Amino acid sequence: MSKQQDYLNPQLMELVHSFQNEAYLTTRILHRLINENQIPYAQWKQIRRGFEVMEHSSYEIEKMGRAIYPRHAKGLENVTTNTSSLITSNLEYIEENFLEEDLDRTDIITFPPEALSKIELIYKTTAEWNEISNQYTVSTAIVQRTSWVKMMKELQEPSTVFQHQDSLIDFRSHLDSSL
């Protein structure tokens, strides 16, 4: 088990750090976007990349949890991974429908109310992820502890709430457009 832990510790530390870092950075950028209703296009791209990293990291962390500690990982069902993917799809939709084409990294972009309602929900979820994940410290003996599995379980609640609220927003906008 010691050689396995020596091999897995750096990988797991990197995955947890990546998730925490992207949750923090994305929360900061989204906070600015909501307060000012504008950000440079480069930061928009950074948000999209952040959710791709969080999707990958959460998938790999959960996979490791189920493989190493199946009893502790019981109930992990890739909810945060799926939510990250859904958020990325929402961001792509916003980009395709509300942003101009051929934007330069320094171009400042603003968002209409329809896009802001989605962005506010994304921000709320990411801020909760950031708050939860920051409660967990990453150490060199991370694999021996199960706190990282607990972190992923705690991240599932805001992820599930996002999926539910996002589907309500989609349902309402579909209803509005059909009236």
NUSEVEX-743524 format. One record per residue: residue in one letter; x, y, z of N, C-alpha, C in turn. Coordinates in steps of 0.05 Angstrom, whole numbers, plus 5000, padded with zeros to 4 digits. Each point is the difference from the previous one (the first is absolute). Example, Ala and Ser with C-alpha at 12.3 -4.5 7.8 and 13.67 -1.06 7.14 Angstrom:
A526448865156498250245000501850245000
S499350214986501650245001498550225014
END
This chain:
M501749765000498350245000501750255000
S502449995012501750245002500950094973
K500849824982500950084973497650124985
Q497749885004497650104986499450295010
Q500250045026499550275011502150204991
D502549914998502150184990499550084971
Y498849824985499450064972497550174998
L497949955017497550144997499950275014
N501650045021499950255015500550244983
P502150024984500450244983497850044980
Q499049794989497850024980497550115013
L499349895023497650095014500350285010
M502450075010500450275009499750204977
E501049934977499850184977497150034991
L498549785000497150014993498450185019
V500449965026498650165020500850294998
H502650054997500950284997498950134975
S499949854978498950104975497150085004
F498449825012497250065005499750255018
Q501550015022499950235018500850264987
N502249994985501050244986498050104980
E498949824983498150094980497450105012
A499149875022497650105013500450285011
Y502450055011500650265011500150214977
L501749954980500350194978497450064985
T498549794995497550034985498050155017
T499949955026498250155017500750304999
R502650065002500850294999499250134974
I500549874978499350124973496950034998
L498649795008497050014998498950225018
H501250045023499250215019500350284986
R502250034987500550254986498050044977
L499649784985498150014978497250085009
I499149895022497350065010499850295010
N502150095014500050275011500250214978
E501549954979500550204980498649944973
N498949764998498749904975501950034976
Q502549975005501950004978502749885009
I501349874982502749905004501549994974
P502649995000501549964975499449724990
Y500149974974499549744987502049795010
A502450085006502049815010499149885027
Q498750155017499049895025497649824995
W498450064980497849824993501249724992
K502150014984501349754992501149855024
Q501150165019501149885025497849865016
I497650125001497849885014499349734987
R499850004974499449744985502249795006
R502550084999502249825005499849905029
G499450175018499749935028498049785005
F497750024987498049795003500849734987
E501650024979501049764987502049865019
V501750165014501949895019498449885024
M498050145010498549905023498549744992
E499049994976498749764991502049765000
H502350044988502049794999500949925029
S500750205016501049955027497949855017
S497550094999498049875017499549714991
Y500149964974499749724989502249825010
E502550104998502349845008500149955030
I499350215016500049975029497949795008
E497650024989498049815007500849714992
K501149984976500949744991502149885019
M501950175009502049905019498649935027
G498150155008498649955025498649734999
R498649944978498649754997502049764999
A502350054988502049794998501549945026
I500650225015501749975024498349955025
Y497850155002498349985024497149964992
P499349774989497349964990497850045021
R500649925025498050045021499550295005
H502150165003499850295005498850144975
A500649904977499150144975497249924992
K498749835015497349924994498250254999
G498650034978498350234996501250214982
L502549974992501250184981499149924972
E498750184986498849924974500750204978
N502350135001500950194980498150244997
V498650075021498150224999501550264994
T502350055013501550244995501250004972
T500949774991501149974973497850074980
N497649895003497850054982499250295001
T500050125024499250285002502150184986
S502649945003502150154986499649984970
S499349774990499549964972497550164991
L497950005016497650154994500650305000
I501650095019500750285001501650084975
T501949824992501550064975498250024976
S497949834999498150014978498450265001
N499350095025498650265003501750234990
L502649995007501950214991500250004970
E500249764988500149994971497450114987
Y497849945012497450114990500050315002
I500950105022500150295003501950124979
E502349884997501950104980498950004972
E498749784993498949974973497750194995
N498450065020497550154996500150295009
F501950085016500150275011502550154995
L502249874992502550144996500650024970
E501450224993500750044972502149794992
E500249964974502049824990502750144997
D502149854999502750104995500850215021
L499649945025500850195021503049965005
D501350235006502850005008500149965030
R502249905010500349955029499550255017
T500650244989499750245015497350134998
D498349904982497350114996498449975026
I498650215007498349995024497249904991
I499049805014497349904993498150055023
T497550064991497850045019497849794994
F498249975019498049784998497250105003
P498149904984497250075003498849865025
P497750095009498749885024499749704998
E499349894977499649714997502549855007
A502350104991502549875005500850045029
L499550245011500750055028498649825020
S497549924995498749825018501449735002
K501049904977501649755000502650055014
I501350224994502650065012499850035030
E497950125010499650035029499749735013
L498649824988499749735010502749855000
I501550034979502749884998501850125022
Y499950265003501650135021499349895028
K497549985006499149915026501149725005
T499849824981500949735002503149995004
T501450154983502950015002501050115026
A498650215010500850115026499649805022
E497949844999499649785020502249794997
W500749934976502149804996502650115012
N500550264995502550125010500050005031
E497750075011499950015030500349715011
I498849814989500249725010502849904996
S501150024976502649894994502350135016
N499750265007502050145015500149915029
Q498049855009500049905028501949765003
Y501049904977501649765000502950074992
T501849935017502850044994501249764987
V501850044982501349784986502849975011
S500649765009502649945011501349774985
T502549955007501549794985498949725006
A498549975021498949735006497050004994
I499250134979497250044994498549734995
V501349814987498749754994499249855025
Q501650025021499449865024497550105015
R499350244994497650125013497749984980
T497650025011497749994982498650264998
S501250225010498750264999499450094971
W501749934982499650084972497549864988
V499449765010497549864992497650155012
K500350085025497950155014499550274985
M502250134992499750254985498349964975
M500649784985498449954975497149955007
K499549865022497249955008498650275007
E501450185013498850265007499550174976
L501749974979499750164976497549914984
Q499049765006497749894985497550175005
E499650105025497550155006499750254983
P502050184999499650244983499949924970
S501349784993499949904973497249914992
T498749865018497349914995498050234999
V500450195018498350245000500350154974
F502550024990500450144974498549864978
Q500249734999498649864978497050045001
H498950005024497150055003499250284991
Q501550205011499350284993500550064971
D502149884989500650054971497849894983
S498949775007497849894984497550175002
L499650135024497850185003500350254982
I502450114999500650234983499449934971
D501049764992499649914972497049974994
F498649885019497149964997498650274997
R500650195018498750264999500750154974
S502549994991500750144975498649874976
H499749745001498749864978497050075000
L498850025024497250085003499650294990
D501850185008499850284991500250024970
S501849854988500350034971497749874984
S498449835013497849884986497450165004
L500150205017497650165004499750234981
END
